[in-house]
Amino acid sequence: MIYETVSKDENIDLLFEAESHSGDFIAVLRDGFSEYMDRKAFSYDWAWTHPAGRYVITVFQRCSVFIAGKQIWKNKDLLNEAEKISRIKPPCFVIVLDQKQEYMVPSWGRTMRSHFVRNKKNPLHSWRFLGIEKAELAAQRYSEQGFKVAVLECLEDFNMY
C-alpha cells in the first residue's frame, strides 16, 4: 500500500465538518490524513501494510471543531484515553488548523509547514495539551483569528522505522 492513497492532504477538510463519522477516528501520516475509520481498523497489522520508511503514523479521535470563535461540533463519544501501548501518555490533545503554518527547526536550519500547531520550544512536536478544556480554549482563540480549528485527542502511534 502506498501511504499517499490512504493519507491525503485534501482529507484535512474532513476535520472541520459539523457532522459525526463513526467515532471520528482518523490517522495522520506525514501531515496527510486518512478518511475516518472504525477504531478497530487501526492496528499493528494495518500500520505495517504501509511502506517502510522513517515516519510515524498517529491515530487521533476528533473532539471538537471551532469556526469564528464558536464551537460548531463536539464529539459525544469521546474516549479521553491514550492506548496502553502508545508512547503518548497521559491522554493529550492537539490543535489542527485548516491552513498550514510555517515553523522553524533551528537544528535543521530550515522552515517547515504543518496543519498542526507546533510546540514553540520544540517545533518538531505538536503543541500538546493535557486537558481538553485548555486545548479548546486555545482552539477558540485560533478560530477567532480566522482559522477553522479542530481539537484532536492523541490515541496511538506506530513508529514505522
C-alpha positions, 0 to 999 in steps of 0.5 A: 500500500502506498501511504499517499492513497490512504493519507491525503492532504485534501482529507484535512477538510474532513476535520472541520465538518459539523457532522459525526463519522463513526467515532471520528477516528482518523490517522495522520501520516506525514501531515496527510490524513486518512478518511475516518475509520472504525477504531478497530481498523487501526492496528499493528497489522494495518500500520505495517501494510504501509511502506517502510520508511522513517515516519510515524503514523498517529491515530487521533479521535476528533473532539471538537471543531471551532469556526469564528470563535464558536464551537460548531461540533463536539464529539459525544463519544469521546474516549479521553484515553491514550492506548496502553501501548502508545508512547503518548501518555497521559491522554493529550490533545492537539490543535489542527488548523485548516491552513498550514503554518510555517515553523522553524527547526533551528537544528535543521536550519530550515522552515517547515509547514504543518496543519498542526500547531507546533510546540514553540520550544520544540517545533518538531512536536505538536503543541500538546495539551493535557486537558481538553478544556485548555486545548479548546480554549486555545482552539477558540482563540485560533478560530477567532483569528480566522482559522477553522480549528479542530481539537484532536485527542492523541490515541496511538502511534506506530513508529514505522522505522 
